[in-house]
Amino acid sequence: MPEKEDLLRFTTAGSVDDGKSTLIGRLLYDSKSIFEDQLASVTAASQKKGLDHLDLSLLTDGLRDERIQGITIDVAYRYYSTPRRKFIIADTPGHIQYTRNMVTGASTANLAILLVDARHGVVEQTRRHSFIASLLQIQHLVLCVNKMDLVGYSQTVFEEIISAYSDFASRMEIPDVTCIPVSALHGDNIVNRSEQMLWYNGPTLLYHLEHVQIANDTNHVDMRFPVQTVIRPQTQENPDFRGYAGKLVSGILRKGETVMALPSGFTSTITALHLPDRQTEEAFAPQSIVVELADDIDISRGDMLVRPANQPVISQDVEAMLCWLDNHPVHTGTRLVLRHTSREVKCVLKEILYRVDMHTLSRQENSQQLSANDIARVRLRTTSPLFMDSYRKNRPTGAFILIDEGTNVTVAAGMVV
């Protein structure tokens, strides 16, 4: 059977001061997922700031500059669990100059929580973060209309914001949008239902996070197995064992079926599938496995096993949406290293087709360079072929990173179009 839905990765987004860190703090506090020493530290820090309540944002704002300014700068990861599910939270910044941080935090998310201040409604940053969530193919979005206590818990205000957002979201590729009115400061509809908003009949935030279905988000149709390493123990018990280890990033593998090795194109039959603790008749994404084949094909790290009748795109020309992460700008013609699944090749930035204006989300053409936080559609040329799918179709084989040859620093994240 596929992996159980016992882990949900989600990210938070929204404008500065919309209450992202407070919401996560409230979620941890009300679900009793913080330790006594953490609570004591937050209590002391809140009293030192002269507050008459717990500043729950301090549970996630870990950097000194964040605590002083009351903003999120870095991506803060938090882990917690309930009897129903385990969670990994990425609390991302709201400032436009930290767009790259949001892209990093949201790149592996199953769900995004987008906060809107009930007093201000849908603003530019709301649209910007929705665009990024759509670009990253996040399938589930929760629109939390926060600070409902400051608008008298008004149903009319909530419905007006939902109507305005729905008009915009209809142009985005986010299939599942859930809207919840909340007050992170007072805990309304976070873990417990609000007594102030009896007109709201939907789920609380925690209930939705515990029950949202993500199993269908994984591509179980297109079998893709990038080889990470070849296992040759050459022991007395296994003198001739040859296994190909890696993570099945999408699809299903079954013992006895025929597979093709890329780039060679040779085919063979699977004779055994090994999980870490046992052999199995079939494997599902995203399991880590070892594959044995009937024939001794020359296969090494960076190669990929696929079905002969269901192959990815094999090409040295890559067209992609790119988020430039580095502080140093990049120009067309720059040579870089591209890492895609387990494959690493050199490439050149051939062309910048257009850059997305992050203020208006309009296209800016005729760009010759990209700076930090820029998102653009580009063309790359690699020294050897990649085995890729569009990011929309298959996130693991549609995603890649670019690395600076000289410093070995990751400078960009890309999504194949």
C-alpha beads as a LAMMPS data file, in Angstrom:
LAMMPS data file: protein, C-alpha beads

417 atoms
416 bonds

1 atom types
1 bond types

-500.0 500.0 xlo xhi
-500.0 500.0 ylo yhi
-500.0 500.0 zlo zhi

Masses

1 110.0

Atoms # bond

1 1 1 0.000 0.000 0.000
2 1 1 1.168 3.612 -0.486
3 1 1 2.716 5.435 2.435
4 1 1 0.165 6.451 5.049
5 1 1 -0.943 10.054 5.250
6 1 1 0.740 10.457 8.643
7 1 1 2.983 13.404 7.705
8 1 1 1.815 16.770 6.421
9 1 1 4.291 19.437 5.382
10 1 1 2.796 22.904 5.329
11 1 1 4.026 26.448 5.016
12 1 1 2.682 29.791 6.175
13 1 1 2.591 32.970 4.104
14 1 1 1.106 36.438 4.203
15 1 1 2.003 40.084 4.673
16 1 1 4.102 41.430 7.496
17 1 1 2.113 41.672 10.754
18 1 1 -0.668 39.411 9.509
19 1 1 0.084 37.108 12.440
20 1 1 1.796 34.097 10.864
21 1 1 4.149 33.410 13.764
22 1 1 1.386 34.036 16.316
23 1 1 -0.887 31.592 14.500
24 1 1 1.779 28.858 14.530
25 1 1 2.520 29.617 18.171
26 1 1 -1.183 29.359 19.018
27 1 1 -1.432 26.076 17.108
28 1 1 1.480 24.636 19.096
29 1 1 0.269 26.057 22.414
30 1 1 -3.385 25.005 22.184
31 1 1 -2.506 21.535 20.911
32 1 1 -0.116 21.165 23.891
33 1 1 2.890 20.669 21.615
34 1 1 5.434 22.828 23.438
35 1 1 7.747 21.965 26.330
36 1 1 7.622 23.557 29.760
37 1 1 11.004 25.254 29.314
38 1 1 9.806 26.775 26.012
39 1 1 6.667 28.080 27.714
40 1 1 8.701 29.512 30.564
41 1 1 11.024 31.275 28.127
42 1 1 8.115 32.764 26.153
43 1 1 6.403 33.842 29.386
44 1 1 9.547 35.616 30.600
45 1 1 10.135 37.286 27.225
46 1 1 6.502 38.456 27.058
47 1 1 6.723 39.989 30.541
48 1 1 10.001 41.679 29.618
49 1 1 8.226 43.312 26.641
50 1 1 5.552 44.618 29.027
51 1 1 2.748 42.493 27.550
52 1 1 -0.222 41.286 29.582
53 1 1 -0.524 38.142 27.439
54 1 1 1.772 35.460 26.028
55 1 1 3.498 36.540 22.838
56 1 1 3.157 33.177 21.085
57 1 1 5.021 34.427 18.006
58 1 1 8.226 33.998 20.032
59 1 1 7.834 30.227 19.693
60 1 1 8.807 30.495 16.027
61 1 1 10.720 33.787 15.777
62 1 1 14.103 32.383 16.735
63 1 1 16.555 34.950 15.357
64 1 1 17.511 37.899 17.518
65 1 1 16.641 40.399 14.753
66 1 1 13.236 38.766 14.383
67 1 1 12.466 39.084 18.069
68 1 1 13.532 42.731 18.118
69 1 1 11.692 43.772 14.945
70 1 1 8.706 41.446 15.362
71 1 1 9.121 40.049 11.842
72 1 1 10.112 36.716 10.324
73 1 1 13.344 36.800 8.311
74 1 1 14.538 33.216 8.016
75 1 1 12.473 30.102 7.335
76 1 1 11.656 28.633 10.752
77 1 1 10.926 24.905 10.731
78 1 1 8.898 23.347 13.543
79 1 1 7.921 19.739 14.114
80 1 1 4.936 18.569 16.105
81 1 1 2.348 15.840 16.121
82 1 1 -1.166 14.981 17.235
83 1 1 -2.667 11.496 17.636
84 1 1 -3.944 11.841 14.066
85 1 1 -0.908 13.105 12.155
86 1 1 2.672 14.412 12.233
87 1 1 3.471 17.886 10.923
88 1 1 6.449 19.847 9.613
89 1 1 5.805 23.600 9.565
90 1 1 7.790 26.111 7.526
91 1 1 7.114 29.630 8.821
92 1 1 8.223 31.893 5.969
93 1 1 8.826 35.666 5.752
94 1 1 6.258 38.160 4.503
95 1 1 8.607 40.843 3.145
96 1 1 9.016 40.987 -0.626
97 1 1 12.834 40.974 -0.250
98 1 1 12.558 37.490 1.283
99 1 1 10.632 35.961 -1.635
100 1 1 13.433 33.392 -2.028
101 1 1 12.907 32.263 1.582
102 1 1 9.244 31.599 0.888
103 1 1 10.115 29.629 -2.247
104 1 1 12.573 27.549 -0.219
105 1 1 10.095 26.888 2.582
106 1 1 7.203 26.089 0.258
107 1 1 9.112 23.889 -2.197
108 1 1 8.304 20.652 -0.346
109 1 1 4.944 21.680 1.143
110 1 1 1.712 19.753 0.666
111 1 1 -0.357 22.695 1.895
112 1 1 -0.009 26.456 2.339
113 1 1 -1.669 28.582 4.999
114 1 1 -2.150 32.099 3.638
115 1 1 -3.029 34.733 6.221
116 1 1 -5.079 37.828 5.493
117 1 1 -5.631 40.634 7.992
118 1 1 -9.406 41.020 8.356
119 1 1 -8.976 44.814 8.537
120 1 1 -7.103 45.065 5.232
121 1 1 -8.497 42.191 3.162
122 1 1 -6.760 40.918 0.023
123 1 1 -3.609 42.966 -0.593
124 1 1 -0.683 42.857 -3.023
125 1 1 1.292 40.402 -0.896
126 1 1 -1.728 38.060 -0.761
127 1 1 -1.762 37.894 -4.545
128 1 1 2.023 37.509 -4.694
129 1 1 2.105 34.586 -2.273
130 1 1 -0.844 32.933 -4.015
131 1 1 1.083 33.187 -7.278
132 1 1 4.130 31.523 -5.697
133 1 1 1.957 28.769 -4.186
134 1 1 0.438 28.176 -7.616
135 1 1 3.864 28.244 -9.276
136 1 1 5.131 25.624 -6.821
137 1 1 2.063 23.467 -7.512
138 1 1 0.899 23.375 -3.888
139 1 1 -2.388 21.505 -4.153
140 1 1 -4.066 22.697 -0.940
141 1 1 -4.390 26.266 0.315
142 1 1 -6.032 27.461 3.533
143 1 1 -6.988 31.137 3.537
144 1 1 -7.030 32.166 7.207
145 1 1 -8.757 35.513 7.675
146 1 1 -6.973 36.541 10.880
147 1 1 -7.650 39.221 13.495
148 1 1 -11.399 38.721 13.273
149 1 1 -11.563 40.078 16.840
150 1 1 -10.556 43.514 15.483
151 1 1 -13.567 43.639 13.147
152 1 1 -16.088 42.465 15.723
153 1 1 -16.083 38.889 14.382
154 1 1 -18.151 40.174 11.471
155 1 1 -19.534 37.573 9.080
156 1 1 -20.018 40.274 6.452
157 1 1 -16.327 41.250 6.527
158 1 1 -15.303 37.603 6.203
159 1 1 -17.607 36.955 3.256
160 1 1 -16.458 40.095 1.442
161 1 1 -12.814 39.010 1.757
162 1 1 -13.630 35.493 0.549
163 1 1 -15.516 36.895 -2.440
164 1 1 -12.601 39.172 -3.382
165 1 1 -10.074 36.358 -3.025
166 1 1 -12.176 33.860 -4.972
167 1 1 -12.217 36.189 -7.990
168 1 1 -8.419 36.283 -7.950
169 1 1 -7.853 32.601 -7.049
170 1 1 -9.950 31.431 -10.002
171 1 1 -7.024 32.493 -12.222
172 1 1 -4.513 30.475 -10.162
173 1 1 -3.835 26.739 -10.420
174 1 1 -4.732 25.801 -6.847
175 1 1 -7.387 23.072 -6.902
176 1 1 -8.320 23.035 -3.194
177 1 1 -8.960 26.293 -1.295
178 1 1 -10.459 26.330 2.224
179 1 1 -11.368 29.594 4.001
180 1 1 -11.405 29.871 7.820
181 1 1 -12.086 32.967 9.988
182 1 1 -9.647 33.014 12.934
183 1 1 -8.119 35.065 15.705
184 1 1 -4.628 33.747 16.363
185 1 1 -4.242 36.035 19.377
186 1 1 -7.322 34.669 21.159
187 1 1 -7.340 31.170 19.649
188 1 1 -10.634 31.409 17.753
189 1 1 -11.017 28.509 15.279
190 1 1 -7.355 27.503 15.568
191 1 1 -7.658 24.365 17.698
192 1 1 -10.980 25.056 19.394
193 1 1 -14.185 26.331 17.802
194 1 1 -14.940 30.010 18.357
195 1 1 -17.830 31.001 20.582
196 1 1 -17.705 34.425 18.913
197 1 1 -18.353 33.143 15.377
198 1 1 -21.240 30.719 15.685
199 1 1 -22.207 31.650 12.123
200 1 1 -19.162 29.721 10.848
201 1 1 -19.903 26.035 10.300
202 1 1 -16.596 24.892 8.763
203 1 1 -13.651 23.112 10.359
204 1 1 -11.119 24.566 12.751
205 1 1 -7.621 24.965 11.370
206 1 1 -6.203 21.974 13.268
207 1 1 -9.094 19.725 12.246
208 1 1 -8.555 20.625 8.593
209 1 1 -4.801 20.017 8.845
210 1 1 -5.404 16.640 10.455
211 1 1 -7.922 15.473 7.862
212 1 1 -6.870 16.990 4.516
213 1 1 -6.139 14.173 2.052
214 1 1 -2.752 14.346 0.341
215 1 1 -2.232 10.775 -0.926
216 1 1 -3.597 11.655 -4.365
217 1 1 -1.099 14.518 -4.692
218 1 1 1.688 12.021 -5.434
219 1 1 2.025 10.923 -9.047
220 1 1 1.393 7.156 -8.949
221 1 1 1.153 6.832 -12.752
222 1 1 4.567 7.827 -14.142
223 1 1 7.179 5.464 -12.700
224 1 1 10.471 7.279 -12.156
225 1 1 13.388 5.714 -10.259
226 1 1 16.582 7.839 -10.251
227 1 1 19.528 5.656 -9.261
228 1 1 21.529 7.051 -6.351
229 1 1 24.144 4.318 -5.983
230 1 1 25.022 0.770 -7.039
231 1 1 25.299 -1.782 -4.209
232 1 1 27.975 -4.476 -4.708
233 1 1 28.738 -6.072 -1.295
234 1 1 30.848 -8.912 -2.810
235 1 1 30.627 -10.982 0.362
236 1 1 30.690 -14.747 0.641
237 1 1 26.928 -14.750 1.199
238 1 1 26.290 -12.412 -1.772
239 1 1 29.284 -12.679 -4.143
240 1 1 27.342 -11.629 -7.256
241 1 1 24.745 -9.276 -5.784
242 1 1 24.167 -6.108 -7.784
243 1 1 21.421 -3.764 -6.619
244 1 1 20.433 -0.247 -7.629
245 1 1 19.497 1.936 -4.666
246 1 1 17.455 5.102 -4.691
247 1 1 14.114 6.698 -3.968
248 1 1 11.110 5.856 -6.094
249 1 1 10.032 9.459 -6.647
250 1 1 6.793 8.655 -8.484
251 1 1 4.743 5.732 -9.704
252 1 1 4.716 2.062 -8.700
253 1 1 7.306 -0.685 -9.283
254 1 1 6.433 -4.394 -9.320
255 1 1 8.580 -7.488 -9.294
256 1 1 8.601 -9.155 -12.699
257 1 1 7.886 -6.063 -14.791
258 1 1 10.095 -4.759 -17.582
259 1 1 11.943 -1.491 -17.076
260 1 1 14.185 0.659 -19.256
261 1 1 17.434 2.237 -18.105
262 1 1 18.144 5.787 -19.233
263 1 1 20.193 7.059 -20.988
264 1 1 21.300 3.705 -22.480
265 1 1 17.788 2.575 -23.460
266 1 1 18.486 -1.058 -22.504
267 1 1 15.625 -3.014 -20.922
268 1 1 15.524 -5.719 -18.267
269 1 1 13.167 -7.442 -15.833
270 1 1 12.949 -6.737 -12.112
271 1 1 13.887 -9.896 -10.206
272 1 1 13.683 -8.478 -6.664
273 1 1 12.670 -5.349 -4.753
274 1 1 14.190 -4.640 -1.352
275 1 1 12.855 -2.298 1.300
276 1 1 15.158 -1.442 4.242
277 1 1 13.793 -4.347 6.328
278 1 1 12.394 -6.867 3.847
279 1 1 11.761 -7.870 0.264
280 1 1 8.506 -6.794 -1.370
281 1 1 6.459 -7.620 -4.455
282 1 1 5.767 -3.947 -5.216
283 1 1 6.975 -0.520 -4.140
284 1 1 5.222 2.845 -4.101
285 1 1 6.484 6.427 -4.232
286 1 1 8.095 7.848 -2.148
287 1 1 9.711 4.657 -0.770
288 1 1 13.468 4.134 -0.733
289 1 1 14.270 0.787 -2.322
290 1 1 16.942 -1.419 -3.892
291 1 1 16.151 -2.919 -7.304
292 1 1 17.668 -6.120 -8.720
293 1 1 17.546 -6.724 -12.468
294 1 1 17.820 -9.921 -14.496
295 1 1 20.552 -8.492 -16.758
296 1 1 23.886 -6.838 -15.972
297 1 1 23.253 -3.458 -17.565
298 1 1 25.756 -0.637 -17.152
299 1 1 23.812 1.579 -14.733
300 1 1 25.322 4.170 -12.390
301 1 1 24.357 7.181 -10.275
302 1 1 22.319 9.685 -12.262
303 1 1 20.703 7.088 -14.507
304 1 1 16.955 6.473 -14.275
305 1 1 14.691 3.424 -14.506
306 1 1 11.367 4.023 -16.277
307 1 1 8.754 1.993 -18.137
308 1 1 9.517 1.554 -21.863
309 1 1 6.041 2.838 -22.798
310 1 1 6.077 5.745 -20.329
311 1 1 9.263 7.759 -20.641
312 1 1 10.107 11.276 -19.476
313 1 1 11.318 14.024 -21.767
314 1 1 14.977 13.418 -22.642
315 1 1 16.647 16.659 -23.664
316 1 1 19.590 18.993 -23.200
317 1 1 17.329 22.032 -23.616
318 1 1 15.417 23.009 -20.491
319 1 1 12.729 25.679 -20.301
320 1 1 11.834 26.504 -16.720
321 1 1 10.565 28.996 -14.185
322 1 1 13.549 30.041 -12.097
323 1 1 13.784 31.723 -8.705
324 1 1 17.189 33.363 -8.308
325 1 1 18.351 32.914 -4.700
326 1 1 21.836 34.383 -4.698
327 1 1 22.732 37.954 -3.738
328 1 1 24.952 38.233 -6.819
329 1 1 23.051 38.781 -10.094
330 1 1 23.337 36.375 -13.018
331 1 1 23.624 37.265 -16.703
332 1 1 22.762 35.297 -19.817
333 1 1 25.721 33.187 -20.867
334 1 1 26.691 32.311 -17.299
335 1 1 27.850 28.720 -16.761
336 1 1 26.410 26.825 -13.799
337 1 1 25.978 23.319 -12.406
338 1 1 22.472 21.842 -12.587
339 1 1 21.400 19.158 -10.108
340 1 1 18.253 17.231 -11.073
341 1 1 17.149 14.139 -9.102
342 1 1 20.434 12.219 -8.683
343 1 1 21.950 13.628 -11.867
344 1 1 24.430 16.512 -11.981
345 1 1 25.424 18.260 -15.225
346 1 1 26.922 21.548 -16.324
347 1 1 24.721 24.081 -18.082
348 1 1 24.587 27.602 -19.464
349 1 1 21.856 30.212 -19.029
350 1 1 20.954 30.722 -22.678
351 1 1 18.036 33.138 -22.475
352 1 1 15.781 35.004 -20.056
353 1 1 12.379 34.908 -21.740
354 1 1 10.720 37.201 -19.199
355 1 1 10.946 38.236 -15.590
356 1 1 7.893 38.373 -13.317
357 1 1 7.368 41.787 -11.709
358 1 1 6.690 40.740 -8.112
359 1 1 4.762 43.956 -7.435
360 1 1 2.254 43.627 -10.278
361 1 1 2.804 39.972 -11.359
362 1 1 3.156 41.266 -14.933
363 1 1 5.808 40.017 -17.372
364 1 1 8.937 42.092 -17.904
365 1 1 10.604 41.122 -21.169
366 1 1 14.052 41.942 -22.567
367 1 1 15.796 41.160 -19.258
368 1 1 19.480 40.283 -19.465
369 1 1 20.101 39.541 -15.796
370 1 1 18.393 38.239 -12.676
371 1 1 18.888 39.535 -9.142
372 1 1 18.073 38.056 -5.729
373 1 1 14.380 37.125 -5.343
374 1 1 13.668 37.466 -9.081
375 1 1 11.381 34.880 -10.662
376 1 1 11.718 34.406 -14.405
377 1 1 11.097 32.043 -17.285
378 1 1 14.415 30.965 -18.774
379 1 1 16.068 28.595 -21.229
380 1 1 19.043 26.482 -20.172
381 1 1 21.338 24.249 -22.214
382 1 1 22.982 21.280 -20.477
383 1 1 26.116 19.339 -21.434
384 1 1 24.245 16.008 -21.278
385 1 1 20.543 15.110 -21.382
386 1 1 18.180 15.285 -18.422
387 1 1 15.277 12.874 -17.880
388 1 1 12.517 15.239 -16.835
389 1 1 8.791 15.834 -16.649
390 1 1 7.019 19.150 -16.353
391 1 1 6.846 20.328 -12.745
392 1 1 3.063 20.541 -13.064
393 1 1 2.903 16.855 -13.946
394 1 1 5.531 15.478 -11.574
395 1 1 7.185 17.664 -8.940
396 1 1 10.216 15.419 -8.164
397 1 1 11.320 15.093 -11.803
398 1 1 10.330 18.661 -12.689
399 1 1 12.408 20.359 -10.001
400 1 1 16.103 21.217 -10.015
401 1 1 18.635 23.529 -8.409
402 1 1 21.501 25.537 -9.904
403 1 1 24.892 25.669 -8.209
404 1 1 27.759 28.118 -8.647
405 1 1 30.780 26.225 -10.009
406 1 1 33.297 28.240 -8.052
407 1 1 31.685 28.471 -4.617
408 1 1 29.422 25.381 -4.655
409 1 1 26.607 27.626 -3.370
410 1 1 23.020 26.915 -4.422
411 1 1 22.015 29.995 -6.408
412 1 1 18.619 29.132 -7.928
413 1 1 15.636 26.821 -7.754
414 1 1 13.929 25.802 -10.986
415 1 1 10.683 24.224 -12.162
416 1 1 10.474 22.670 -15.629
417 1 1 7.545 23.982 -17.681

Bonds

1 1 1 2
2 1 2 3
3 1 3 4
4 1 4 5
5 1 5 6
6 1 6 7
7 1 7 8
8 1 8 9
9 1 9 10
10 1 10 11
11 1 11 12
12 1 12 13
13 1 13 14
14 1 14 15
15 1 15 16
16 1 16 17
17 1 17 18
18 1 18 19
19 1 19 20
20 1 20 21
21 1 21 22
22 1 22 23
23 1 23 24
24 1 24 25
25 1 25 26
26 1 26 27
27 1 27 28
28 1 28 29
29 1 29 30
30 1 30 31
31 1 31 32
32 1 32 33
33 1 33 34
34 1 34 35
35 1 35 36
36 1 36 37
37 1 37 38
38 1 38 39
39 1 39 40
40 1 40 41
41 1 41 42
42 1 42 43
43 1 43 44
44 1 44 45
45 1 45 46
46 1 46 47
47 1 47 48
48 1 48 49
49 1 49 50
50 1 50 51
51 1 51 52
52 1 52 53
53 1 53 54
54 1 54 55
55 1 55 56
56 1 56 57
57 1 57 58
58 1 58 59
59 1 59 60
60 1 60 61
61 1 61 62
62 1 62 63
63 1 63 64
64 1 64 65
65 1 65 66
66 1 66 67
67 1 67 68
68 1 68 69
69 1 69 70
70 1 70 71
71 1 71 72
72 1 72 73
73 1 73 74
74 1 74 75
75 1 75 76
76 1 76 77
77 1 77 78
78 1 78 79
79 1 79 80
80 1 80 81
81 1 81 82
82 1 82 83
83 1 83 84
84 1 84 85
85 1 85 86
86 1 86 87
87 1 87 88
88 1 88 89
89 1 89 90
90 1 90 91
91 1 91 92
92 1 92 93
93 1 93 94
94 1 94 95
95 1 95 96
96 1 96 97
97 1 97 98
98 1 98 99
99 1 99 100
100 1 100 101
101 1 101 102
102 1 102 103
103 1 103 104
104 1 104 105
105 1 105 106
106 1 106 107
107 1 107 108
108 1 108 109
109 1 109 110
110 1 110 111
111 1 111 112
112 1 112 113
113 1 113 114
114 1 114 115
115 1 115 116
116 1 116 117
117 1 117 118
118 1 118 119
119 1 119 120
120 1 120 121
121 1 121 122
122 1 122 123
123 1 123 124
124 1 124 125
125 1 125 126
126 1 126 127
127 1 127 128
128 1 128 129
129 1 129 130
130 1 130 131
131 1 131 132
132 1 132 133
133 1 133 134
134 1 134 135
135 1 135 136
136 1 136 137
137 1 137 138
138 1 138 139
139 1 139 140
140 1 140 141
141 1 141 142
142 1 142 143
143 1 143 144
144 1 144 145
145 1 145 146
146 1 146 147
147 1 147 148
148 1 148 149
149 1 149 150
150 1 150 151
151 1 151 152
152 1 152 153
153 1 153 154
154 1 154 155
155 1 155 156
156 1 156 157
157 1 157 158
158 1 158 159
159 1 159 160
160 1 160 161
161 1 161 162
162 1 162 163
163 1 163 164
164 1 164 165
165 1 165 166
166 1 166 167
167 1 167 168
168 1 168 169
169 1 169 170
170 1 170 171
171 1 171 172
172 1 172 173
173 1 173 174
174 1 174 175
175 1 175 176
176 1 176 177
177 1 177 178
178 1 178 179
179 1 179 180
180 1 180 181
181 1 181 182
182 1 182 183
183 1 183 184
184 1 184 185
185 1 185 186
186 1 186 187
187 1 187 188
188 1 188 189
189 1 189 190
190 1 190 191
191 1 191 192
192 1 192 193
193 1 193 194
194 1 194 195
195 1 195 196
196 1 196 197
197 1 197 198
198 1 198 199
199 1 199 200
200 1 200 201
201 1 201 202
202 1 202 203
203 1 203 204
204 1 204 205
205 1 205 206
206 1 206 207
207 1 207 208
208 1 208 209
209 1 209 210
210 1 210 211
211 1 211 212
212 1 212 213
213 1 213 214
214 1 214 215
215 1 215 216
216 1 216 217
217 1 217 218
218 1 218 219
219 1 219 220
220 1 220 221
221 1 221 222
222 1 222 223
223 1 223 224
224 1 224 225
225 1 225 226
226 1 226 227
227 1 227 228
228 1 228 229
229 1 229 230
230 1 230 231
231 1 231 232
232 1 232 233
233 1 233 234
234 1 234 235
235 1 235 236
236 1 236 237
237 1 237 238
238 1 238 239
239 1 239 240
240 1 240 241
241 1 241 242
242 1 242 243
243 1 243 244
244 1 244 245
245 1 245 246
246 1 246 247
247 1 247 248
248 1 248 249
249 1 249 250
250 1 250 251
251 1 251 252
252 1 252 253
253 1 253 254
254 1 254 255
255 1 255 256
256 1 256 257
257 1 257 258
258 1 258 259
259 1 259 260
260 1 260 261
261 1 261 262
262 1 262 263
263 1 263 264
264 1 264 265
265 1 265 266
266 1 266 267
267 1 267 268
268 1 268 269
269 1 269 270
270 1 270 271
271 1 271 272
272 1 272 273
273 1 273 274
274 1 274 275
275 1 275 276
276 1 276 277
277 1 277 278
278 1 278 279
279 1 279 280
280 1 280 281
281 1 281 282
282 1 282 283
283 1 283 284
284 1 284 285
285 1 285 286
286 1 286 287
287 1 287 288
288 1 288 289
289 1 289 290
290 1 290 291
291 1 291 292
292 1 292 293
293 1 293 294
294 1 294 295
295 1 295 296
296 1 296 297
297 1 297 298
298 1 298 299
299 1 299 300
300 1 300 301
301 1 301 302
302 1 302 303
303 1 303 304
304 1 304 305
305 1 305 306
306 1 306 307
307 1 307 308
308 1 308 309
309 1 309 310
310 1 310 311
311 1 311 312
312 1 312 313
313 1 313 314
314 1 314 315
315 1 315 316
316 1 316 317
317 1 317 318
318 1 318 319
319 1 319 320
320 1 320 321
321 1 321 322
322 1 322 323
323 1 323 324
324 1 324 325
325 1 325 326
326 1 326 327
327 1 327 328
328 1 328 329
329 1 329 330
330 1 330 331
331 1 331 332
332 1 332 333
333 1 333 334
334 1 334 335
335 1 335 336
336 1 336 337
337 1 337 338
338 1 338 339
339 1 339 340
340 1 340 341
341 1 341 342
342 1 342 343
343 1 343 344
344 1 344 345
345 1 345 346
346 1 346 347
347 1 347 348
348 1 348 349
349 1 349 350
350 1 350 351
351 1 351 352
352 1 352 353
353 1 353 354
354 1 354 355
355 1 355 356
356 1 356 357
357 1 357 358
358 1 358 359
359 1 359 360
360 1 360 361
361 1 361 362
362 1 362 363
363 1 363 364
364 1 364 365
365 1 365 366
366 1 366 367
367 1 367 368
368 1 368 369
369 1 369 370
370 1 370 371
371 1 371 372
372 1 372 373
373 1 373 374
374 1 374 375
375 1 375 376
376 1 376 377
377 1 377 378
378 1 378 379
379 1 379 380
380 1 380 381
381 1 381 382
382 1 382 383
383 1 383 384
384 1 384 385
385 1 385 386
386 1 386 387
387 1 387 388
388 1 388 389
389 1 389 390
390 1 390 391
391 1 391 392
392 1 392 393
393 1 393 394
394 1 394 395
395 1 395 396
396 1 396 397
397 1 397 398
398 1 398 399
399 1 399 400
400 1 400 401
401 1 401 402
402 1 402 403
403 1 403 404
404 1 404 405
405 1 405 406
406 1 406 407
407 1 407 408
408 1 408 409
409 1 409 410
410 1 410 411
411 1 411 412
412 1 412 413
413 1 413 414
414 1 414 415
415 1 415 416
416 1 416 417
